[in-house]
Amino acid sequence: MATQLPETEFDERLETIRDRIAESNHEAGVWFGATSIEYLTGFAHIQTERPVVLGITPERCEITVPRLEVERVEGNPRIDAVHHYFDYPGGKPIETAVEMLRKMGTESVLADADGAPGVMGYEGPPLSTYLDLETQSWVPRMRWAKSEAEVDLIRESAKWANLGHRYLADFTEPGAHPATVSQRASTEASRAMLDTFGERFAERVRGSGPVHAGYISAHETALPHGHTPNQRLCEGDVLVTGASANVDGYFSELERTMFVGEPTEEQAHYFELMLEAQTIAIEALGPGVPLADVDDAVWNYFAEQGITDLAQHHVGHNIGMSGHEPPYIDRGWSDHCESEETSYTEADRVMEPGHVYTIEPGIYTENAGYRHSDTIAITEDGIEWLTYYPRELEENVIR
């Protein structure tokens, strides 16, 4: 049972970063993005108007945080020193970070952005006001291919997502409100996960459990990102579900199209079209396969069936620490890699071992949506299904 990343993962990541700094004409790497900081150090925080700035040189790893984060980051074995300002806007986050970097012997940096992101009202000076700066996107690219340890966490996430989804199906019935069914399923699955993990659970949530299971229903399913309607479930409703679990900051994705009561012939027809599209996509996956080809295969199937007008998005995306990560299974991915706006290469057009994808082609009529999503890992010689809830129509009818 995988519950946390081993320390060696962070050692290897930092070694990779330090090698890249040593090969550059700059003295340090700098990160403002919360996910990148967590990826490199294991320090997880919520990105607010209070910037956190990580600086790495070949010899040191130091961080600037607001006062309220000091106790949370102190003791991190990978961070050599913690610097802080009181708060924003009363404090001086960028100036404090610049002072940190200069004490580290730095005047020239490779940064993931020219300053902290403008979230929750933050407005601050660019880092280039004080230091020679060039941007880099090393960490997002490193996150494309997962290590065995990362895939283990996503595999574990899929187990608990499956349990949450099972509770969701069990608690669904006509007259129930979709929001309360979701809360009940999420709570029961989270309780089971926390009881099972015990002290091994890595804290990654605030005020909620690690498992979430819910759905959109009725007319909202016709919208790929529909809301939970304030409407109790009725016989004949189509449901598009979603379940995931946070395991040390890593996620899976499990979605199913389900029916409250027996589906109509039209509903069953669209379900089968969607299921075949997902099967086509999964059968096309593999190491060395161009991502655009998988989306093309599904689009060609939709064209044969005369339903391209019912498609509203690409086949899927990479997943890991974020719900959506590049690369994307999209017909335009190859062109994207070849455009001057990106730094991608020919090799970035294809799937690699360690990529983990959601496979979720959807069909959306005026009245309802139809979408399954499964999380699939690319291996050296094929694929591995990480999610495993039943996919067939008969198993997704709630009677």
C-alpha positions, -999 to +999 in steps of 0.1 A: +000+000+000+017+032-012+009+062+011+038+086+007+067+093-017+100+080-005+127+106+004+148+094-025+123+109-050+130+144-038+168+138-037+167+128-074+145+158-084+168+182-067+199+166-082+183+170-117+176+207-110+211+213-097+226+196-128+206+220-150+216+250-131+253+239-133+249+236-171+234+271-174+249+305-173+229+314-142+236+309-105+203+297-092+168+284-100+138+301-085+102+289-082+070+307-073+045+280-083+031+261-053+029+227-071+065+231-083+077+239-048+059+209-034+073+187-062+109+197-054+108+199-016+076+182-003+065+215+013+028+218+004+010+252+008-020+270-005-011+297-030-026+330-018-018+367-020+013+358+002+041+347-022+063+318-014+097+318-032+120+288-034+157+294-044+181+265-053+218+267-061+242+238-066+250+240-028+219+254-011+181+252-010+164+281+008+128+295+009+110+328+016+076+324+032+050+347+050+052+345+088+022+322+090+040+295+071+073+294+091+064+266+115+050+245+087+082+246+066+108+246+094+123+211+098+119+202+061+151+182+056+156+195+021+154+232+029+186+247+044+172+280+056+138+297+060+134+334+055+101+353+062+083+385+059+053+394+081+024+395+056+012+411+024+010+440+016+026+451+049+057+430+043+080+429+013+079+394-001+099+400-033+125+421-016+129+395+011+134+368-015+159+389-033+179+394-001+178+356+004+190+350-031+218+375-028+230+360+004+231+327-015+256+344-039+231+350-067+226+378-091+214+358-121+185+333-119+164+309-140+128+313-127+095+297-134+080+332-136+091+369-134+074+373-100+046+358-079+013+349-096-014+376-093-039+355-072-062+367-045-054+404-052-015+401-051+002+429-070+040+429-067+071+439-085+087+415-110+118+397-099+137+411-129+136+445-112+163+433-089+181+404-106+191+392-141+164+367-150+156+341-176+125+320-174+124+282-174+097+255-171+117+226-159+094+212-133+062+211-153+081+191-180+097+168-153+062+160-141+050+145-175+066+111-168+059+097-134+083+075-115+073+040-102+067+056-068+044+082-083+024+057-103+021+037-070+004+067-054-020+072-084-027+035-083-036+038-046-058+068-054-077+048-079-085+021-053-101+047-030-118+065-059-134+031-067-147+027-032-161+063-032-178+056-065-193+023-051-207+042-022-221+068-046-239+042-066-252+025-034-266+057-020-283+070-052-320+067-054-350+086-067-358+115-044-323+119-031-305+152-036-272+148-056-253+171-032-261+151-001-255+118-019-220+131-028-213+142+007-223+109+022-203+088-003-172+111+001-174+109+039-178+071+041-150+065+017-127+091+034-134+075+068-124+041+054-093+054+038-082+074+070-089+044+092-069+021+069-039+045+064-038+056+101-006+075+109+007+068+074-017+092+058+001+122+044-018+154+053-030+171+022-065+183+030-081+210+051-116+205+065-126+177+042-117+141+036-092+127+010-119+110-011-144+129-032-172+112-051-201+130-067-220+137-099-239+161-121-274+150-131-304+157-152-300+186-178-266+196-163-249+165-178-253+181-212-226+205-201-191+188-198-184+209-167-220+212-155-229+221-119-247+200-094-284+210-100-307+219-071-330+192-083-337+158-066-330+127-086-358+112-107-364+081-127-349+086-161-321+109-150-287+105-166-257+109-142-221+118-150-201+108-120-166+117-108-145+102-081-109+107-070-087+105-039-057+125-027-028+102-018+002+124-008-008+150-033-015+127-062-048+120-079-066+096-102-098+102-122-128+079-124-160+089-142-190+069-153-223+076-171-251+061-151-289+060-152-315+062-125-338+035-136-339+018-170-324+040-198-345+048-229-334+034-263-320+068-271-300+069-239-287+034-243-277+043-279-256+072-269-241+053-240-229+026-264-214+052-288-195+068-260-183+034-247-170+024-281-152+057-285-135+052-251-125+016-261-110+029-294-090+054-275-077+030-249-068+004-276-047+031-294-026+039-263+010+028-259+046+039-257+058+058-288+022+065-300+016+101-311-009+117-288-027+134-318-033+099-333-054+088-304-076+118-306-078+114-344-090+078-340-119+089-318-127+118-341-128+095-371-152+072-353-174+101-344-173+112-381-183+076-392-213+078-368-222+113-379-219+127-344-190+151-345-214+179-336-219+162-302-182+163-293-170+192-272-135+183-260-104+162-267-099+126-255-079+133-223-049+146-205-021+137-182-028+135-145-008+134-113-004+162-088-029+183-107-062+172-122-051+184-156-015+182-167+002+182-201+006+166-225-029+164-238-045+138-260-055+163-286-055+164-324-036+196-323-008+184-300+017+177-328+012+211-343+015+226-308+048+209-303+061+222-336+050+258-330+074+286-321+055+294-289+066+262-272+100+246-264+088+211-271+107+187-294+097+160-318+100+135-290+073+154-270+047+144-296+045+108-283+034+089-252+062+077-229+064+051-201+054+069-170+027+091-186-006+086-169-037+097-188-074+102-183-093+087-212-126+105-215-142+111-249-177+125-244-209+129-263-233+157-254-269+160-267-294+188-260-307+168-231-278+148-215-241+140-216-224+106-218-188+103-206-166+076-189-131+085-177-105+060-168-069+066-156-044+046-177-006+044-172+017+040-201+042+012-195+074+000-213+054-025-233+018-013-232-006+001-207-019-005-172-055+003-162-054+020-128-092+026-124-114-005-127-151+003-119-174-015-144-179+002-177-208-017-193-243-004-195-259-031-174-235-024-145-243+014-146-280+013-142-293+021-107-325+002-101 
